[in-house]
Amino acid sequence: MPTDMPKVVTRFAPSPTGFLHIGGARTALYNWLFAHHHGGDFLLRIEDTDRKRSTAEAIDAIITGMKWLGLNWSGDAVSQFAQAERHREVANALLASGNAYYCYASQEETAEARDNARAEGKPFRGDLWRDRDPSEAPDGVQPVVRVKMPRDGETTIVDAVQGSVTVSNSELDDMVILRSDGTPTYMLSVVVDDHDMGVTHVIRGDDHLNNAFRQYQIYHMMGWDIPTFAHIPLIHGPDGKKLSKRHGALGVDAYEDMGFLPEAMRNYLLRLGWSHGDDEIITTKQAIEWFTLDNVGRAPARFDFDKLDFVNAHYMKECEDSTLFALIKENIEHAIGKPIDDTEQGKVVQAMPSIKERAKRIGDLIEPTSLFCNIRPLEISEKAKKQITEETKPILASLKDQLSDLPSWIGSDIKATIMSFAEAEDLKLGKVMQPVRAAVTGGKQSGDLVETLEILGKDETISRLSDVC
């Protein structure tokens, strides 16, 4: 970035009326990456001007979701509501300059004018008092304050994603910036806050594109620098329709609960509307290095759980075994009904490399790792019981005796013993291995049997075989 360019500042500005949903998370990620790519600042602002719907729980959920995703921000999170006095100050400045006016129309009059405009196929401008003298106002009416939008010409925004977009100024309504009780509206507050926070790039969903033309006017009227706008397409479901809960429009916390890693979510959300050649797996370091708005597509991205599972599986394979254990420790303890001791932990971590090779989500690790805990006698599944019969019990007993005589408990010796036993008894290898697997796993998912026996250890393996024969 040239030294004479202003420092890049981006922001994520969620409304705390619910959880941090997946679309908001992607918007936050793009702002975070753009700021880091340019060595700038990424800010967090909580747009809590809607006091009836904003909740402390929602704010906590947003903060927690951001931290889980690893999207750290500069400074403290800013409350938009706390800046209300500053917003009123700007509204009064617009009144003083003639760029805003008091509107005394009642809600009924405004609704009627809106309906009439709709019936005539015209834009609703809200300008019932634009050219009227306040002396005509009825007694006792508390007015709202509206911006006096330009009526002639056009406004063009050169959007960093959408390109050059133009609207006729005659289509812009005289939007309310102060309510009748003196509280600022979002449309005013967002502009004032972005200016005061030094935001240079406003990166947000393209559902805000229409708002940009109206907010642009406030920047112009106040003589402020206008930030670069970048409106990214929304996320759709696999069927191309607007993302809903059935598609995946859930809170970030739900994805954590479903067993996705934050690194995988960042990678997947990055590729959900942005590309770098054919690269699918992109590290955070690479993402910061490569991210520009030029590669953000203009078409809506489609959410796909199968692709998310693919990405998550990759990051699980890359994850440290001890880290994965820490993520599932409580779940394993819940499954086995007791705390895990150090010996069991060692076995679980030792088994993790092969187990995570077949896993897509964190939850896939719980059952196959829990079998390495000492929970005798095992609960044998109905399917596994079919392998432990009066015919196979003597086989298990004889094999157990041979395994007991092994001087060293290593995989190659275990395998050789089982194979020689099967050959001596004139049994197909599967006729031996299947009952053994049923006896030592109880029917739980497991990988290579010999590796499983080696990790379980000699004493535990012999004990489990003894329990069934």
Secondary structure by P-SEA (a helix, b strand, c coil): cccccccbbbbbbbcccccccaaaaaaaaaaaaaaaaacbbbbbbccccccccccaaaaaaaaaaaaaacccccccccccccaaaaaaaaaaaaaaaccbbbbcccaaaaaaaaaaaaaacccccccccccccccccccccbbbbbbbcccccccccccccccbbbbbcccccccccccccccccaaaaaaaaaaaaccccccccccaaaaaaaaaaaaaaacccccbbbbbbbbbcccccccccccccccaaaaaaacccaaaaaaaaaaccccccccccccaaaaaaccccccccccbbbbbaaaaaaaaaaaaaaccaaaaaaacaaaaaaaacccccaaaaaaaaaacccccccccccccccaaaaaacccccccccaaaaaaccccaaaaaaaaaaaaaacccccaaaaaaaaaaaaaaacccccccaaaaaaaaccccccccaaaaaaaacaaaaaaaaaacc
